[in-house]
Amino acid sequence: MKTYSTRLLPGLAFLILTTTLSAAEPAVELHKTKAGTEFATWGPLPDQPEPTLFILAGTMESTLGSPYFRQCGNQLAEAGYLLVSVDIPCHGKQHRPPEPTGLSGWAYRCEQGDDFVADNNRRLSQVLDELIAGGQTNPDYVGVCGTSRGGYLALQFAAHDPRVKGVAAFAPVTDLTVLNEFKSRSKNEMVQSLSMIRNADKLAGRPVWIVIGDRDVRVGTDEAIAVARRITQAGLEKGGPSQVDLHVIAEPKGHTVPKGSTDVAAKWFLKQVGTPDSSSAK
């Protein structure tokens, strides 16, 4: 029987070490705008304008540091996109004690008459302003995506800022009253005003991609479908095309992102928003 030595030649060991280091993921780097808004990038800021994808889910570190929450950003980064995130309301440094954290914090702010969506949109637009002015973001290629509560905020940001060329929402919240945290606040005026369907018209004729499981009772499958239909209807009423790509997929796990969704979303982004290379090739 032959035996094999487990010792490595010095040159081979160096090659393996070099390959391992080169394959390491980019670090999450923290930044601050001149106005004081904190944001993060996956890897360093570029020295030339790049296509940019904002990604929303929780804290900026946990979002960019997780392949799951980066979603289609994993593939878009390989295509040359800069990945950017912020702490969403009531998460990370956007938590304001004594308010609860997370979705309970959103409900608390609504009770206080605090429009957390408007504040989040303001911070995201401020970051986009700075990245464009600083020559790091190509304004012709700006997208946003998000998961669950982050998907809700991604849709809201796209509706708020017309510079966003495409939005992808993975298992998104679309109606706050569906959430357990808002059950006792369904009649609250602020809660009702923040339903995504109220802003659907602002997405009319714009590229929107949504995926939702067929039995997502946590955020509401039917509510996500209703928002997609309203965006389509608004676009048709304005005489323009419908650019809503809705995927309702069998998902027995309930509230999760259906398998394979990120690849589909990435291909959609590259087609709808593109890159400078893809545009020049047309």
N, C-alpha and C positions, 0 to 999 in steps of 0.2 A: 504493500500500500504506500502510495506517495504521501509525503508530508510537505507542508508549505510553511515557510517562515512568515510570521506576522509583522516582522520588522520592515520598516519602510526605508528606502534609500533617501538620503537627505534631500536630493533634488525633487523626488516624488512627493515627499512630505511638504516641501515648500509649495509645490504646484497645487496640492489639495488644499492647503491653508489659503492660498491666494484665491482659488476658486470659491471657497466658502465665504471669504470676506467680500468678494465681488458680488456674490448672490444675496448678501444681506439686504434687508429691506431698508428704505430710506427712514430717517428719523423724523419724528413729529417735531417741527420747529415752531416756537411761539414768537409772535410779533405783536406790535401795537401801532395803530394808526396815530397820526399827529393829534387827532382829537381824543385819543385815549382808548379807542375800541380795540379790544384784544381779539386776535384771531390766530389760527394755526395753519401751517402748510405741511404737506407730506413731502419732506425733503426741503432743500433751501429754495429761497426765492430766485427765480431765473433772472438772467441779465438781459433778456430780450422778451418781447411780448409773446405769451403762449396762450393757447386755448385754456379755458379755466372752468373747472367744475366745483361748485359749492356743494358740500355734503353735510346733511343735518341728521342728527340722531339723538345725541345726549351731550356729554362734554366733548370739547374739540379733541382732547387727547384720546378718549375712548373711541371716538368715531373714526378718526384717521388711523388709529393704532390697531383697528380690527378689520380683517378682510371681509367679515360679514357685513359690518356697517359701511364699509367703503363701497359695497355693492358694485355697480358697473364702473366705479372709479378705478378698480383694479385694472380693468382692460383699457380704460381711457388714459390712464397714466402711461401705459405702454405705447399709446398712440401720440404721446406728447402733451397731454393735459396736465396743468397744474391743479392739484387738489387742495381745496381750502375749506376750513370749517370754523365755526364759532360755538361757544357754549350756548345752548338754547335756553329759553326762559326757565328759571327755577332749577337749573342744573349747573354744577360747577360754580364758577364765580358769579353766575347770574342768579344764584340763590340768595335771597335777602331775608335772613332771620328776622322775626320769628315765623315767617311763612313756612308751610310744609315744602318739601322738595317734590320734584317730578310733577305729575299730572294733578296731584292734590294741590300743589302750589298754583297751577294754572286756575283751578277752581277758586282758590282763595283770592287770587288777583281779580277775577271776574266779580266776586262779591264786593271787592273794594273799588270797582269801576275802573280798574287798571287794564288798559288794552295792551296785553303782553305781545300780541301779534304785531301791532304797529311799532312797538319798541324793537322787536326782533328785526323787522323789515328795515328800520332806520339803521341799525348797526350793520346789517348785511350790505345795504346800499353804500354806506360809508366805507366799508372795506373794499367794495368794488370800485368806488371812486378812486381810492388811493392806489389800488393795484393798476388801474388804467393810467392814472397820472404818473405813476412811477415807472411805467414801461414794462410791468411784469405780466399784464393781462392784455390779450388781443380782444378788443371790444366786439369784434365780429363773431367770436366763438365763446359764448358764455352760457353755461348750463347750470342747473341745480337738481339735486336728487336728495331723497331722504327716505327713511324707514319709519313706518308707524307714525308716531307723533312728529318725527322729522319729515315724513312725507307730507303731512298736513302743512307744516311750516314751509316746505319747499314749494308747494302749490300756492300758498299765500304770498310768498316772496316773488314768484313768477308773475302773479296777478298784479303785484305792487310795482315791480320794476320792469319796464318794457325792454330793457337791455338784455334780459334773460331770453335766450333764443330757443330754449327747450327745457322741459321739466319732466323728470321721471319720479313717480311716487310708488314706493314698494309697501304694500299692505297699509295704505295710509288711513289715518283718522280723517274724516271729512265732516262729521257732525259731532260736536262736543257732547251733545246730550245723550249719545249712545254709550259714552264711557261711564263706567261705574262711579268714577269720581265726581260726575256731574249729575247723577240721577236726581238728587234733591234740588238741583239748580236749573232744571230745564226751562223754567219760566223767567229766568234772569235775562234782562234785556241785553246785557253784554254777551252772555253766552249765545243767545240767539243771533246776535249781529255777527258773531265770529264763525257761523256755519259757512263752510266752504262754498255751498251753493249760492250764497249771497254775492260771492265774488266771481262766480263762474263766467259771467259775461266778459270779464276782463281778460279771460283766456281764449275768447272766441277767435277762431282762425289761427291760433298759435299751436306749435307742436307740444302735445301733452301725451305722456305715456303713463299708464296706470296698470298695476297688477294687484289682484286681490284673490284670496282663496274663496272657494264657493260656500264656505260655512264659517266665515270669520265673524263670530258674534262679539268679539272684543271691540272691534272698531266699526263693524257694520258693512257687510258685503253689499247689501241693497243701497246703502247711502253712497258708497263709492260709485256704484253703477249710475245712480241718479245724478251725481255731479258730472260724470262723463257725458251723460245724455244731455244735460243742460248746456254744457260747453258746446257740444255739437249743434244743438238747436240754436244757440245764440249765434254761432258762426253762419249757419244757414240763413238766419233772419237778416244778417248783415250782407247777404249775397256772396259770402266767401266760402272757401272750401272748409271741410271739417278735417282737422289734423289730430284728432284724438285717437290714440291707439290703446284700446281697453282689452285687458286679458283677465278673464275670470277662469281660474284653474282649479280643478279638483284638488283639494288639500285637506286630508282628514285630520291634520294636526291643528286646524283652526287658525289661530293668529300667528302666522309665520310667513316668510317669503317663499313662495313655491319654488321648488328646485328648477334650476335652469333659467330663472328669470333674469339674472344679471347679464348673461351672455346675450339674451334677446335685447335687453335694454341698451347694452353697449353698442350693438350693431345699429339699433335705432338712432342712438345719439350720433354716431358717425355718419349716418345717412342724413339726418335732419339738421344737425348743427355743423358737423364736419370738422375739418382741420384745414389750415392754409394749403397743405399739400393736396388734399382731396379737391379743394376748390379750384386750384390751378390746373388740375388734371381734367376738369370738366370742359 
